[in-house]
């Protein structure tokens, strides 16, 4: 029989977890494969990338979507348990749980809309037949990227202060700042408060310096902290600054940096930090690369 798509696996997964037991992803895959009467050949069918079984990938995404809608919890890595909301859903005996159904839960809607890039296409909720292959590839890419960004931030928020310092230095170096790793390490090497403060070269020649502050912040960074950072630029003899946080900045804080005259300050919040880490390959690994090609009409023109 056809391999179930990830939306078709949502309700069976939720029903399997209804007893409240914590189940591993492998247990869930085995149970749903049995329910779907999948053969070994079907279970081993790979995605076009040739690296991941299509069925395993579909189960993984089904669990991800259920978790984002808070229908299931993740007590530990790779383990799942039904939530109170999930039990309430089962009590209504739905015929199907899919992306359209999950849209009634605000946490899911927020997750799907968290990317602030205005040109970012929204992953389709309609039938794939209504979209061109290029649109499906683009929307799928954005969905993968947004989900990866959130996973990166979850991991960064629990890392040690020293590891966070090394991460920020590595990112700045990848972006072309600081010259060499030892040199940047000496400039940035200040720890003990969950972040770093220091100067780093704007370019490899050291024609200008940038004051950097990077903090793992529990809540939203207040405007006062941004104003204090602006004041510290004078003390350090810098006219440019970068304030990096794992959290977010208030609207007042962002408005303030646009009104400080000659100084130039860039605010990088947690989501933006994750995006930069992906763009500059810090803490991420490229799994697959796809080349989308189109016919070259000029090639077929005969003189």
Secondary structure, 3 states (H helix, E strand, C coil): CCCCCCCHHHHHHHHHCCCCCCEEHHHHHHHHHHHCCCCHHHHCCECCCCCCEHHHHHHHHHHHHHHHCCCEEEEECCEEEECHHHHHHHHCCCCCCCHHHHCCCHHHHHHHCCCCCCCCCCCCCCCHHHCCHHHHHHHHHHHHHHHHHHHHHHHHCCCCHHHHHHHHHHHHHHCCCCCCHHHHHHHHCCCCCCEEEEEEECCCCCCCEEEEEEECCCCCECHHHHHHHHHHHHHCCCCEEEEEECCCECHHHHHHHHHCCCCEEEEECHHHHHHHHHHCCCCCCCCCCCCCCCCCHHHHCCC
